[in-house]
Each structure stands twice: as structure tokens, then as C-alpha cells.
Amino acid sequence: MKTLAPLTLVAILLVSACAKSPHDKVDVQTLMSVSSTITVHNYRCESGETITAKYRTTDSATIRYKNSTYNLQIAVSGSGSRYVGGELEWWVKSSEGAIFRHKTDGTSGESIEFCRES
């Protein structure tokens, strides 16, 4: 009987150590709210046009340019971040961005706009 009481106490302590605390739930909720944050950057282009770029994840961007919205996906780039979708490419590095035509062979075509974050 004397050995049963300490074993019971050890078992209770082990089970309670494995139980989730209320802080675990808060941390998960905090992580979820951080991961769903949208980052928005505004650019002024040499032509006078503006571009609004929204980044929901690191894999995609949505840009607003000349009253049209383009949903773009991340692509391989040598430097900076490159997003492509349809016939457009959006390249970003530091505070600069540029729109290019996107060729069907996956390469960059002619430049359309050069912009700086405003």
C-alpha cells in the first residue's frame, strides 16, 4: 500500500504534464492570425501609374495595375522575387518593382513599367 501511493502520485504528475495548457491554444490562434496577415505595398511608376501589390503568402501576389487585378504565383528568379500569371511578370527587389510581359516559353519579355515603392 505504501508503494501504491507514490506510484499514483507519479502517474498523476505524468498525465498532468502531458495535458495541454490554455496557453497552447492561444499560441496556435496567434500563429493563425499572423499567417493570415496580408502585406500591402504601393508603388509609383515612371509613367505616373500606380501599382498596389498584396502578398497573402510568400508564394503569391495580387497586383492592381491600370484598374485591373492580376493574381500571380512565385517563380524562379536570379535575384529578388518574381511572380508570374498569364502574360505578366512582377519583379520586386528591395523598394523597386517592374512589370514585364511574360513569354509563353517562361522567359521575360519587354518591360512595361519600372516602379519605386511610395
Z-matrix of the N, CA and C atoms (Angstrom, degrees):
N
C 1 1.437
C 2 1.521 1 110.45
N 3 1.376 2 115.96 1 -35.34
C 4 1.451 3 119.11 2 -179.42
C 5 1.531 4 111.30 3 -68.09
N 6 1.326 5 119.16 4 -31.56
C 7 1.463 6 121.21 5 178.93
C 8 1.521 7 111.74 6 -80.54
N 9 1.306 8 117.89 7 -22.16
C 10 1.463 9 121.99 8 -179.53
C 11 1.524 10 111.61 9 -70.88
N 12 1.322 11 118.01 10 -38.42
C 13 1.471 12 121.20 11 -179.29
C 14 1.531 13 111.39 12 -64.02
N 15 1.339 14 119.98 13 -48.04
C 16 1.472 15 119.00 14 178.06
C 17 1.530 16 112.29 15 -63.99
N 18 1.338 17 117.71 16 -37.01
C 19 1.460 18 120.47 17 178.16
C 20 1.527 19 110.96 18 -64.70
N 21 1.320 20 116.95 19 -39.23
C 22 1.461 21 121.12 20 177.59
C 23 1.527 22 110.02 21 -63.62
N 24 1.321 23 116.36 22 -43.57
C 25 1.462 24 121.06 23 179.08
C 26 1.532 25 110.79 24 -62.06
N 27 1.321 26 117.70 25 -43.66
C 28 1.465 27 121.88 26 178.54
C 29 1.526 28 110.09 27 -62.84
N 30 1.324 29 117.72 28 -42.54
C 31 1.463 30 121.82 29 179.45
C 32 1.524 31 110.89 30 -62.33
N 33 1.326 32 117.35 31 -42.78
C 34 1.471 33 121.42 32 178.94
C 35 1.526 34 110.14 33 -63.45
N 36 1.321 35 117.16 34 -43.29
C 37 1.465 36 120.62 35 179.18
C 38 1.525 37 111.66 36 -63.48
N 39 1.331 38 117.08 37 -41.20
C 40 1.462 39 120.18 38 178.88
C 41 1.525 40 111.67 39 -64.38
N 42 1.310 41 117.26 40 -43.47
C 43 1.468 42 121.33 41 179.77
C 44 1.518 43 110.30 42 -65.27
N 45 1.326 44 117.37 43 -42.52
C 46 1.465 45 119.55 44 -179.06
C 47 1.528 46 111.24 45 -68.16
N 48 1.316 47 118.08 46 -29.47
C 49 1.465 48 120.82 47 178.28
C 50 1.522 49 111.21 48 -69.99
N 51 1.332 50 116.91 49 -28.11
C 52 1.461 51 121.46 50 179.83
C 53 1.522 52 112.71 51 -84.54
N 54 1.305 53 117.22 52 -16.31
C 55 1.471 54 120.31 53 -178.33
C 56 1.519 55 109.98 54 -68.94
N 57 1.333 56 115.96 55 148.82
C 58 1.465 57 121.13 56 178.83
C 59 1.514 58 109.82 57 -78.91
N 60 1.292 59 114.60 58 141.74
C 61 1.460 60 119.35 59 177.27
C 62 1.522 61 109.07 60 -94.88
N 63 1.337 62 118.54 61 162.92
C 64 1.461 63 120.66 62 176.72
C 65 1.524 64 111.94 63 -60.50
N 66 1.332 65 117.47 64 -24.27
C 67 1.462 66 120.57 65 179.85
C 68 1.520 67 111.61 66 -68.26
N 69 1.347 68 117.89 67 -30.45
C 70 1.460 69 120.42 68 178.57
C 71 1.517 70 110.34 69 -60.03
N 72 1.303 71 117.65 70 -42.10
C 73 1.456 72 122.04 71 -178.97
C 74 1.526 73 110.56 72 -66.88
N 75 1.303 74 117.81 73 -41.09
C 76 1.466 75 121.74 74 179.05
C 77 1.519 76 109.99 75 -63.11
N 78 1.335 77 117.66 76 -42.64
C 79 1.455 78 120.34 77 -179.59
C 80 1.522 79 111.20 78 -62.24
N 81 1.312 80 118.36 79 -41.92
C 82 1.457 81 122.06 80 178.35
C 83 1.522 82 109.91 81 -63.76
N 84 1.330 83 117.71 82 -44.08
C 85 1.460 84 120.71 83 178.67
C 86 1.521 85 110.95 84 -63.32
N 87 1.308 86 117.38 85 -39.78
C 88 1.463 87 120.78 86 177.92
C 89 1.519 88 110.29 87 -63.51
N 90 1.324 89 116.87 88 -44.88
C 91 1.456 90 120.32 89 177.85
C 92 1.515 91 111.48 90 -59.93
N 93 1.324 92 117.55 91 -42.62
C 94 1.455 93 121.23 92 179.97
C 95 1.522 94 110.86 93 -62.83
N 96 1.313 95 118.58 94 -41.12
C 97 1.457 96 120.19 95 -179.04
C 98 1.521 97 111.03 96 -70.70
N 99 1.324 98 117.90 97 -34.29
C 100 1.460 99 120.47 98 178.00
C 101 1.521 100 110.35 99 -68.72
N 102 1.335 101 117.65 100 -42.15
C 103 1.455 102 120.29 101 -177.41
C 104 1.521 103 112.33 102 -70.65
N 105 1.322 104 119.05 103 -19.03
C 106 1.454 105 120.75 104 179.68
C 107 1.525 106 112.04 105 -96.45
N 108 1.321 107 117.72 106 9.90
C 109 1.452 108 122.10 107 179.14
C 110 1.525 109 109.75 108 -73.17
N 111 1.318 110 115.80 109 136.43
C 112 1.456 111 121.74 110 177.41
C 113 1.521 112 108.18 111 -101.16
N 114 1.319 113 116.07 112 128.48
C 115 1.457 114 121.37 113 176.46
C 116 1.522 115 108.15 114 -96.91
N 117 1.330 116 116.82 115 129.56
C 118 1.465 117 121.66 116 -178.48
C 119 1.525 118 109.51 117 -119.59
N 120 1.329 119 115.91 118 133.43
C 121 1.465 120 122.47 119 176.85
C 122 1.524 121 108.26 120 -128.92
N 123 1.321 122 116.44 121 136.83
C 124 1.463 123 122.17 122 178.35
C 125 1.519 124 109.44 123 -110.34
N 126 1.326 125 115.56 124 137.69
C 127 1.457 126 121.91 125 -177.52
C 128 1.527 127 110.28 126 -126.66
N 129 1.323 128 115.72 127 145.29
C 130 1.471 129 122.89 128 172.60
C 131 1.522 130 106.12 129 -111.77
N 132 1.330 131 115.83 130 126.94
C 133 1.460 132 120.97 131 -176.27
C 134 1.525 133 111.53 132 -95.92
N 135 1.332 134 115.95 133 161.54
C 136 1.461 135 121.70 134 179.73
C 137 1.522 136 112.22 135 -58.31
N 138 1.331 137 117.11 136 -30.40
C 139 1.465 138 121.49 137 -179.19
C 140 1.527 139 112.56 138 -77.63
N 141 1.345 140 116.44 139 -10.70
C 142 1.460 141 120.82 140 -175.55
C 143 1.520 142 112.88 141 100.43
N 144 1.329 143 117.04 142 -13.58
C 145 1.468 144 121.33 143 176.85
C 146 1.528 145 109.46 144 -68.27
N 147 1.324 146 115.59 145 160.93
C 148 1.462 147 120.94 146 175.36
C 149 1.519 148 109.43 147 -120.02
N 150 1.312 149 115.12 148 152.96
C 151 1.466 150 122.18 149 176.15
C 152 1.516 151 107.43 150 -130.34
N 153 1.318 152 115.45 151 132.05
C 154 1.457 153 121.50 152 171.32
C 155 1.521 154 106.83 153 -109.41
N 156 1.315 155 116.78 154 121.81
C 157 1.462 156 122.03 155 179.60
C 158 1.522 157 108.94 156 -111.80
N 159 1.334 158 115.54 157 126.09
C 160 1.469 159 121.47 158 177.78
C 161 1.521 160 108.42 159 -114.70
N 162 1.328 161 114.90 160 132.52
C 163 1.460 162 121.32 161 -179.37
C 164 1.525 163 108.38 162 -119.66
N 165 1.338 164 116.49 163 106.61
C 166 1.469 165 121.07 164 177.44
C 167 1.522 166 110.10 165 -82.52
N 168 1.306 167 115.30 166 -35.24
C 169 1.469 168 122.15 167 177.12
C 170 1.522 169 107.56 168 -137.39
N 171 1.318 170 116.83 169 176.30
C 172 1.462 171 119.08 170 175.69
C 173 1.522 172 111.24 171 -79.64
N 174 1.330 173 117.09 172 -8.21
C 175 1.460 174 121.53 173 -178.04
C 176 1.517 175 114.31 174 -95.69
N 177 1.336 176 118.12 175 -8.24
C 178 1.462 177 119.33 176 -176.42
C 179 1.523 178 111.46 177 -147.26
N 180 1.326 179 114.04 178 157.90
C 181 1.459 180 121.36 179 176.55
C 182 1.521 181 107.87 180 -142.92
N 183 1.311 182 115.86 181 147.97
C 184 1.456 183 122.11 182 172.34
C 185 1.515 184 106.08 183 -120.55
N 186 1.331 185 115.78 184 122.36
C 187 1.458 186 118.07 185 178.93
C 188 1.521 187 110.02 186 -115.16
N 189 1.313 188 114.45 187 145.13
C 190 1.469 189 122.94 188 175.97
C 191 1.519 190 106.06 189 -111.38
N 192 1.347 191 115.01 190 118.97
C 193 1.456 192 121.16 191 -175.99
C 194 1.522 193 108.77 192 -145.66
N 195 1.327 194 117.06 193 126.37
C 196 1.470 195 123.39 194 179.95
C 197 1.531 196 111.37 195 51.04
N 198 1.318 197 116.64 196 50.31
C 199 1.469 198 123.67 197 177.43
C 200 1.526 199 114.26 198 61.68
N 201 1.317 200 117.97 199 19.38
C 202 1.464 201 122.07 200 175.44
C 203 1.522 202 108.84 201 -124.83
N 204 1.327 203 115.60 202 150.36
C 205 1.461 204 121.96 203 179.31
C 206 1.522 205 108.93 204 -112.25
N 207 1.324 206 115.87 205 134.18
C 208 1.458 207 122.01 206 -178.93
C 209 1.526 208 109.31 207 -124.60
N 210 1.336 209 115.91 208 126.82
C 211 1.464 210 121.89 209 176.26
C 212 1.526 211 107.66 210 -96.73
N 213 1.312 212 115.52 211 120.25
C 214 1.460 213 121.33 212 -173.31
C 215 1.523 214 110.85 213 -122.28
N 216 1.320 215 115.24 214 152.17
C 217 1.464 216 121.84 215 179.15
C 218 1.528 217 109.43 216 -115.62
N 219 1.319 218 115.58 217 149.28
C 220 1.463 219 121.30 218 -179.65
C 221 1.531 220 109.37 219 -60.70
N 222 1.321 221 115.95 220 145.69
C 223 1.464 222 121.86 221 178.37
C 224 1.528 223 108.16 222 -139.19
N 225 1.306 224 116.10 223 167.98
C 226 1.460 225 121.83 224 -179.79
C 227 1.526 226 109.18 225 -66.01
N 228 1.325 227 115.42 226 136.17
C 229 1.469 228 119.94 227 175.95
C 230 1.520 229 109.07 228 -140.59
N 231 1.313 230 115.46 229 152.39
C 232 1.457 231 120.03 230 177.29
C 233 1.517 232 111.58 231 -77.64
N 234 1.335 233 115.74 232 -28.13
C 235 1.458 234 120.95 233 -177.40
C 236 1.519 235 108.54 234 -157.66
N 237 1.307 236 117.69 235 140.95
C 238 1.466 237 121.15 236 -178.21
C 239 1.518 238 111.33 237 76.46
N 240 1.322 239 116.11 238 -161.14
C 241 1.466 240 122.05 239 178.82
C 242 1.519 241 108.82 240 -116.69
N 243 1.312 242 115.94 241 134.91
C 244 1.462 243 122.26 242 -178.05
C 245 1.522 244 108.70 243 -122.85
N 246 1.324 245 116.12 244 127.61
C 247 1.459 246 122.59 245 179.10
C 248 1.519 247 108.19 246 -121.98
N 249 1.334 248 117.15 247 136.14
C 250 1.462 249 120.76 248 -179.30
C 251 1.519 250 110.47 249 -128.81
N 252 1.322 251 114.96 250 152.44
C 253 1.458 252 121.83 251 176.20
C 254 1.515 253 108.89 252 -171.78
N 255 1.329 254 115.95 253 123.70
C 256 1.458 255 118.82 254 -178.81
C 257 1.516 256 110.03 255 62.74
N 258 1.324 257 115.91 256 -125.99
C 259 1.460 258 120.68 257 -177.01
C 260 1.528 259 113.26 258 -101.82
N 261 1.349 260 117.48 259 12.46
C 262 1.465 261 120.39 260 -178.00
C 263 1.523 262 112.51 261 -119.34
N 264 1.329 263 114.86 262 151.15
C 265 1.462 264 123.16 263 171.29
C 266 1.518 265 108.08 264 -127.00
N 267 1.317 266 115.96 265 141.85
C 268 1.469 267 122.18 266 175.64
C 269 1.516 268 106.26 267 -122.50
N 270 1.333 269 116.66 268 115.18
C 271 1.455 270 122.82 269 178.25
C 272 1.515 271 108.53 270 -106.43
N 273 1.312 272 117.24 271 135.31
C 274 1.461 273 121.35 272 179.19
C 275 1.526 274 108.58 273 -133.39
N 276 1.328 275 114.94 274 134.28
C 277 1.460 276 120.37 275 173.02
C 278 1.516 277 107.03 276 -149.12
N 279 1.315 278 115.43 277 123.13
C 280 1.455 279 122.44 278 -177.96
C 281 1.523 280 108.84 279 58.16
N 282 1.315 281 119.04 280 -121.92
C 283 1.472 282 120.81 281 -177.72
C 284 1.524 283 111.96 282 -102.71
N 285 1.330 284 117.22 283 13.74
C 286 1.458 285 121.08 284 -178.76
C 287 1.514 286 111.23 285 -114.46
N 288 1.324 287 115.18 286 148.95
C 289 1.449 288 121.69 287 177.25
C 290 1.515 289 109.61 288 -140.49
N 291 1.319 290 116.36 289 156.89
C 292 1.459 291 120.66 290 179.44
C 293 1.525 292 109.36 291 -148.26
N 294 1.327 293 115.42 292 143.28
C 295 1.464 294 121.22 293 174.45
C 296 1.523 295 107.54 294 -107.31
N 297 1.329 296 114.61 295 133.90
C 298 1.460 297 122.10 296 176.39
C 299 1.523 298 108.88 297 -126.78
N 300 1.311 299 115.88 298 159.26
C 301 1.465 300 120.10 299 168.00
C 302 1.533 301 105.96 300 -73.46
N 303 1.316 302 116.21 301 143.37
C 304 1.463 303 121.24 302 178.72
C 305 1.522 304 107.92 303 -106.39
N 306 1.318 305 116.41 304 120.14
C 307 1.460 306 121.38 305 -178.42
C 308 1.526 307 110.87 306 -78.75
N 309 1.317 308 116.18 307 156.52
C 310 1.466 309 121.04 308 -179.39
C 311 1.523 310 112.38 309 -65.05
N 312 1.340 311 117.97 310 -22.28
C 313 1.464 312 119.87 311 178.41
C 314 1.532 313 112.43 312 -83.66
N 315 1.362 314 116.83 313 3.73
C 316 1.460 315 121.19 314 176.20
C 317 1.517 316 114.70 315 92.19
N 318 1.322 317 117.16 316 -0.01
C 319 1.459 318 120.19 317 179.98
C 320 1.524 319 110.86 318 -97.02
N 321 1.327 320 114.47 319 168.62
C 322 1.464 321 120.32 320 178.99
C 323 1.520 322 110.33 321 -82.06
N 324 1.316 323 114.46 322 140.48
C 325 1.460 324 120.39 323 176.41
C 326 1.513 325 110.24 324 -101.94
N 327 1.320 326 115.80 325 -147.24
C 328 1.465 327 120.84 326 -177.64
C 329 1.522 328 111.60 327 -67.79
N 330 1.319 329 114.97 328 151.39
C 331 1.464 330 119.63 329 178.17
C 332 1.525 331 109.41 330 -78.42
N 333 1.334 332 115.34 331 144.52
C 334 1.461 333 121.66 332 179.03
C 335 1.519 334 110.12 333 -108.55
N 336 1.320 335 117.01 334 -46.15
C 337 1.470 336 122.18 335 -177.43
C 338 1.523 337 110.50 336 -145.69
N 339 1.332 338 115.15 337 145.14
C 340 1.460 339 122.03 338 167.79
C 341 1.521 340 106.80 339 -117.77
N 342 1.325 341 116.90 340 129.75
C 343 1.464 342 121.25 341 -171.56
C 344 1.527 343 111.08 342 -133.49
N 345 1.320 344 114.30 343 159.12
C 346 1.464 345 121.99 344 177.11
C 347 1.523 346 107.70 345 -129.09
N 348 1.331 347 115.81 346 139.45
C 349 1.462 348 120.05 347 -179.92
C 350 1.525 349 109.62 348 -60.81
N 351 1.341 350 114.52 349 132.47
C 352 1.472 351 119.04 350 -178.15
C 353 1.510 352 112.02 351 -102.20
